[in-house]
Amino acid sequence: MPTPSKGERSRVSTRVPKPVAEELERRRIAAGASSESQFLADLLAAWTGHKDLVVELDQEVLPLTA
C-alpha cells in the first residue's frame, strides 16, 4: 500500500559526530519515530516554528533547549 504524500519537501544533508548520531538514534527510538529522517524532519519543523508540520512526534514533549 503506498504511503500518503507528506507534501513538498527539500533534502537537507549533514554529517554529525558519531556520539551525536548515537544520541539522536536513542532519542528517535524513545520517541517512537518511524525513521531517522522523519524524526529529524519533525525536530526541525518544531524548532523553526512550524509545529503544524510535525508528523509523528508529540509536540508537547519536545525538549528544544540548547
MDAnalysis code that builds the backbone (N, CA, C; Angstrom):
import MDAnalysis as mda
import numpy as np

u = mda.Universe.empty(198, n_residues=66, atom_resindex=np.repeat(np.arange(66), 3), trajectory=True)
u.add_TopologyAttr("name", ["N", "CA", "C"] * 66)
u.add_TopologyAttr("resid", np.arange(1, 67))
u.add_TopologyAttr("resname", ["MET", "PRO", "THR", "PRO", "SER", "LYS", "GLY", "GLU", "ARG", "SER", "ARG", "VAL", "SER", "THR", "ARG", "VAL", "PRO", "LYS", "PRO", "VAL", "ALA", "GLU", "GLU", "LEU", "GLU", "ARG", "ARG", "ARG", "ILE", "ALA", "ALA", "GLY", "ALA", "SER", "SER", "GLU", "SER", "GLN", "PHE", "LEU", "ALA", "ASP", "LEU", "LEU", "ALA", "ALA", "TRP", "THR", "GLY", "HIS", "LYS", "ASP", "LEU", "VAL", "VAL", "GLU", "LEU", "ASP", "GLN", "GLU", "VAL", "LEU", "PRO", "LEU", "THR", "ALA"])
u.atoms.positions = np.array([
    [0.850, -1.178, 0.000],
    [0.000, 0.000, 0.000],
    [0.897, 1.243, 0.000],
    [0.664, 2.174, -0.899],
    [1.503, 3.379, -0.981],
    [1.354, 4.256, 0.258],
    [2.437, 4.938, 0.582],
    [2.438, 5.879, 1.695],
    [1.856, 7.210, 1.238],
    [0.985, 7.830, 2.053],
    [0.443, 9.132, 1.658],
    [1.552, 10.179, 1.542],
    [1.359, 11.121, 0.656],
    [2.339, 12.189, 0.470],
    [2.436, 13.047, 1.719],
    [3.645, 13.457, 2.051],
    [3.868, 14.362, 3.175],
    [4.041, 15.790, 2.672],
    [3.722, 16.031, 1.423],
    [3.821, 17.366, 0.861],
    [5.180, 17.634, 0.249],
    [5.331, 18.843, -0.251],
    [6.582, 19.245, -0.890],
    [7.694, 19.288, 0.155],
    [8.827, 18.701, -0.182],
    [9.951, 18.638, 0.750],
    [11.252, 18.919, 0.032],
    [12.238, 19.378, 0.783],
    [13.591, 19.592, 0.280],
    [14.539, 18.694, 1.059],
    [15.583, 18.240, 0.403],
    [16.578, 17.397, 1.058],
    [17.573, 18.274, 1.817],
    [17.866, 17.888, 3.060],
    [18.878, 18.531, 3.887],
    [19.816, 17.425, 4.340],
    [21.105, 17.604, 4.102],
    [22.058, 16.547, 4.423],
    [23.215, 17.124, 5.232],
    [23.671, 16.346, 6.219],
    [24.810, 16.760, 7.021],
    [25.470, 15.535, 7.642],
    [26.681, 15.708, 8.081],
    [27.376, 14.668, 8.829],
    [27.580, 15.190, 10.244],
    [27.305, 14.345, 11.216],
    [27.469, 14.738, 12.612],
    [28.449, 13.795, 13.291],
    [29.075, 14.228, 14.376],
    [29.970, 13.339, 15.111],
    [29.229, 12.086, 15.579],
    [29.929, 10.981, 15.634],
    [29.319, 9.698, 15.981],
    [28.533, 9.742, 17.301],
    [29.059, 10.355, 18.377],
    [28.264, 10.410, 19.619],
    [26.934, 11.145, 19.436],
    [26.913, 12.158, 18.580],
    [25.669, 12.892, 18.306],
    [24.689, 11.979, 17.576],
    [25.161, 11.274, 16.575],
    [24.308, 10.354, 15.817],
    [23.746, 9.260, 16.724],
    [24.576, 8.741, 17.608],
    [24.133, 7.690, 18.527],
    [23.052, 8.218, 19.481],
    [23.231, 9.440, 19.971],
    [22.224, 10.027, 20.864],
    [20.926, 10.309, 20.116],
    [21.023, 10.793, 18.885],
    [19.824, 11.019, 18.073],
    [19.067, 9.719, 17.866],
    [19.787, 8.639, 17.614],
    [19.136, 7.337, 17.410],
    [18.445, 6.882, 18.695],
    [19.089, 7.053, 19.845],
    [18.453, 6.691, 21.121],
    [17.166, 7.504, 21.331],
    [17.254, 8.782, 21.043],
    [16.077, 9.636, 21.237],
    [14.973, 9.322, 20.230],
    [15.359, 8.972, 18.999],
    [14.361, 8.586, 17.982],
    [13.591, 7.364, 18.447],
    [14.316, 6.365, 18.931],
    [13.667, 5.139, 19.394],
    [12.751, 5.443, 20.582],
    [13.246, 6.226, 21.531],
    [12.447, 6.582, 22.706],
    [11.176, 7.343, 22.325],
    [11.267, 8.161, 21.290],
    [10.116, 8.953, 20.838],
    [9.149, 8.135, 19.993],
    [9.606, 6.966, 19.526],
    [8.740, 6.125, 18.705],
    [8.631, 6.570, 17.259],
    [9.575, 7.374, 16.795],
    [9.552, 7.840, 15.399],
    [9.884, 6.676, 14.470],
    [9.262, 6.660, 13.314],
    [9.407, 5.541, 12.382],
    [10.758, 5.496, 11.682],
    [11.409, 6.645, 11.552],
    [12.697, 6.686, 10.853],
    [13.508, 7.878, 11.341],
    [14.811, 7.810, 11.093],
    [15.686, 8.925, 11.432],
    [15.270, 10.172, 10.647],
    [14.959, 9.984, 9.374],
    [14.576, 11.104, 8.527],
    [13.333, 11.818, 9.064],
    [12.302, 11.048, 9.429],
    [11.074, 11.670, 9.936],
    [11.304, 12.308, 11.289],
    [12.099, 11.671, 12.134],
    [12.426, 12.223, 13.451],
    [13.094, 13.584, 13.300],
    [14.113, 13.655, 12.443],
    [14.821, 14.921, 12.241],
    [13.932, 15.957, 11.568],
    [13.099, 15.534, 10.619],
    [12.173, 16.473, 9.972],
    [11.221, 17.073, 11.007],
    [10.712, 16.240, 11.920],
    [9.806, 16.734, 12.960],
    [10.526, 17.674, 13.925],
    [11.736, 17.304, 14.343],
    [12.502, 18.181, 15.241],
    [12.755, 19.542, 14.597],
    [13.183, 19.526, 13.341],
    [13.482, 20.779, 12.647],
    [12.226, 21.598, 12.414],
    [11.114, 20.944, 12.094],
    [9.852, 21.669, 11.907],
    [9.449, 22.371, 13.195],
    [9.520, 21.665, 14.311],
    [9.152, 22.260, 15.596],
    [10.118, 23.381, 15.971],
    [11.398, 23.140, 15.786],
    [12.428, 24.114, 16.162],
    [12.310, 25.419, 15.373],
    [11.873, 25.317, 14.113],
    [11.758, 26.512, 13.267],
    [10.372, 27.150, 13.336],
    [9.555, 26.684, 14.281],
    [8.249, 27.308, 14.462],
    [7.149, 26.775, 13.567],
    [7.357, 25.632, 12.946],
    [6.354, 25.041, 12.057],
    [5.765, 23.787, 12.685],
    [5.236, 23.925, 13.892],
    [4.705, 22.769, 14.614],
    [3.549, 22.101, 13.882],
    [2.900, 22.840, 13.001],
    [1.818, 22.257, 12.203],
    [2.338, 21.226, 11.206],
    [3.644, 21.226, 10.947],
    [4.236, 20.280, 10.007],
    [4.833, 19.054, 10.698],
    [4.773, 19.014, 12.027],
    [5.254, 17.842, 12.767],
    [4.293, 16.693, 12.496],
    [4.839, 15.561, 12.047],
    [4.018, 14.421, 11.641],
    [3.880, 13.381, 12.752],
    [4.979, 13.006, 13.383],
    [4.933, 11.884, 14.319],
    [5.183, 12.241, 15.779],
    [5.969, 13.222, 16.061],
    [6.349, 13.484, 17.443],
    [5.266, 14.224, 18.210],
    [5.151, 13.870, 19.488],
    [4.235, 14.573, 20.372],
    [4.785, 15.973, 20.587],
    [4.112, 16.960, 20.105],
    [4.616, 18.325, 20.130],
    [4.729, 18.881, 21.542],
    [4.092, 18.260, 22.507],
    [4.132, 18.755, 23.885],
    [5.410, 18.346, 24.615],
    [6.135, 17.338, 24.135],
    [7.258, 16.840, 24.902],
    [8.598, 17.048, 24.216],
    [8.657, 17.876, 23.205],
    [9.919, 18.108, 22.516],
    [10.819, 19.049, 23.323],
    [11.937, 18.554, 23.839],
    [12.861, 19.429, 24.536],
    [13.768, 20.126, 23.540],
    [13.501, 21.391, 23.268],
    [14.245, 22.103, 22.224],
    [15.171, 23.160, 22.819],
    [15.687, 22.902, 23.999],
    [16.610, 23.847, 24.600],
    [18.034, 23.560, 24.162],
    [18.867, 24.586, 24.141],
    [20.255, 24.430, 23.710],
    [21.135, 24.014, 24.857],
])
